[in-house]
Amino acid sequence: MSGYGHGDGERTFAALPPARGGAFTRTWWGQVWLKALEDTALDGQQLKAGRRHARAGAVGAVSVRPGRITAVVKDRDGTAHRSDVLVREFSEEEWERLLDLAVDSAGHIAALLDREMPPHLVEDAAAAGLDLLPGIGDLDPECGCEAWDHCPHTAALCYQVARLLDEDPFVLLLMRGRGERTLLDQLQARSASRAAAPPGRGGDGGDGAPGSVGGMPGVPAEEAYASAFLLPPLPAPPDLPAVPGRAPSLDTDTEPEPGVDPAALEFLATDAAARAHRFLAGALGPGGEAPELTETGLEETGLSAAQDAVRLATGSPAPWIAARLATGSGRSRADLDLATRAWRFGGAAALAVLEEEWEPDAEALARAGARLAEAWEDDERPVLRRAGGARWTAVGAEAQVRLGEDGRWWPYLKSAGRWAPAGPADRDPAAALATALAADVC
C-alpha cells in the first residue's frame, strides 16, 4: 500500500475498499493508535458510527503530512465533510534525540525498512521523554461538521489510518515531522559521521563491546542488512586513465620455471589491460555499462580457446607469438591470417561464417532465395549459383555472398584459390555482393 504525494513532506493514499468484518488493525502499533482514539473520544456512540463509516468505505483519499492527517468523509446521505486529525510534531531537538536512538541499533533500522515498528525503539524513545506513538488526548479532531469532539467523520479517518499504519509505520513518523526519504538520508549521514569520528568519539567501546570483532558472536540477518544500509556512501569513481596500463617487464636475471614463457605472459597481460580499459570506459561512461557482444567484435565474452586465439592474433603480435596462436588453435599460419581478417570485419560471427558451413532449413532457404531475387531488377540481376550450404557464387566473377545464421549477408572474394572475407556483413544481399564485386575489380 504505497502513497503518492508532493515531495517527501506529504503522502496521499488512495481510498481503501470497504472492510468486511474482523479487526481494523492487526499490528500492536495500530492497536496503540486506536486506543489513543478510544481513550480520547468522549462519546462511544460517535466511535461506533465512525467504525461503520470506515467499514463502508466512506473515507476518501487520506493525506498525511507533518502534524496533520486529512480526508473527506461522506455520510450515508452523501454529504461530504472535510475531516482533520492533528498530531503533535516533534521539535528539532526531539528529532535529534530520536535519530540518535535509531542509529544506535541496526535492529531499529532493519525493522523500519521491513515496515515494522520496533518495540525497543518506542521504549527507548519513551525513556528519553519522547512518546512516538500517541496517547490519550494526542489525536486532536477538526471537522467540517463543526463537532467539538471526535465525530463519526474524524473517528472514521482514524480507523482508516490504523489500516495504513499496519502497512507502513513511516506514516506515523511523517505525522511527527519527517518523511521516509529525509529520515533515511539523515540516519545514513549520521552513521557515516560516526564512522568517520576519531577513536573514542562515538562508535563502539573497547574489547568485547557490541561493535568489536572479538566480542561479537553474531547478529540477526536483518540487522546485518540494516548495518550495510547505514554504511557511508562509496567514494566517487576514479578518473579513466587515458591509456591502458603497461604490463610489467618479466625479463629478469632469474630463469623462469620450466614451461613459463615471460614474453608470452607480458603479451597476455597487455591484452588483459587493454580489455579492462575498455570495460572501465564503458562502466564510467554515460550509460554506466561495460561493453557487450557487438557485431564488429569490439568486445566479446564466452569465447572458445580457438576463437580467443584469433582475437589475440588481431592485435598483430610478434611472428613467434602468432605462430604459437596458430598451432594452439589447430590452424596453419595462412588459416590464421584468414581468420583474423574475418574477425576484424565481425568478430566471432564473421569467424563462424568463414570456418563453419551450415545448411538452412527449407523455410530459411526459401526466404534467402526470395531476398536474393528481389534485391535486383530483372535486367540487372547477376547469375548466382548456390555453392552449398548457405553460399551463393556470382557466375563469371570471383565473388560470393554467404548467409549467416543471424540473417546477415557476408561478402567474399576468391584470392589465390581461397575464399576470403571482403567486408562487413549487410542485411541486404545486393549490398554485400556489391562489396565483393568491388573488391574483385580492385
C-alpha angles and dihedrals in degrees: 000000000000127000130221122210153139105294125307093310097070138031127189122201122202117244111281121233120253115287112230113203129317129075121316093231135032101187128081093235091051089052091051089052092053092045088057088054095046093046091049102046115088098201117059091192090062090054092051090051089049091052090052091050091050093046090050092055094247093140114093128205111327119225116202122192136148110304097358147065120195138187141152111246123195128213120222090265090056096255108149125215128187107230128191133184117197123213124187115257119224117247121240090258091052091050090051089056093046093049090051090053093048096048091049090071126044086199091067091054092043091055093048092049087052088053094251130125107233110226092212091057090054090047094047091048091051090050087053091051097261120124102202094178118052123256135191112325094010096107105073114192129217120176138172090231085071096232112160095215134034106310127190089271099054090039090053089050091053092049090051092048089054087064090051092050090053089063100038127016089190084080088070092046090053089054088053090054112272128094119218097252093045092047095049092046091052092048091050093047091048091050091049090050091053092048090054094047117111116259112283094031108091125323123082131325131249131295113341095015117140092260098047123102096227097051100040113096093181143295134233114272094245090056091051089051091050091048089057089052090054095052116115115267118270117263120257113278116261122259115268112257113240092236135013117273120265119251114247117254111255094186101113137150090256114093112239122243115269111280094020116116111194094195092053090049091052089052092051092046091052090051092048091051091051092050092046089052091053092049091048091049089054094046093050094042127097094276094046093220133120118241116279134201108305134191090240094052094241090147127358132175135195093042124165119240091257092051093046090052088060092047090052091048092057087071090072096242124190113290093252091053091048089051091053091048090051093049093044092052095046095249135123118238090256091051091049091051090054091046093052090048089055092045092055089056097048118344121232093349092057091045091054091053090052100046106025129060119205131187115226116221118247094268094049090046091052091050091050091050091050092051091049091049096049095044093081139037113255094255094046101044112119119226108258126193121198108239098194131282110019098333130112123189124204108238111238094017136081090237133111140174124213126199116224122212088250091062097255124128122229125203118228133187127198111232128169089352095306132099111240132183111264102188148328123310125271133197088225114072091203091057091048092050091047088056091052094046091049090053089049091055091049 
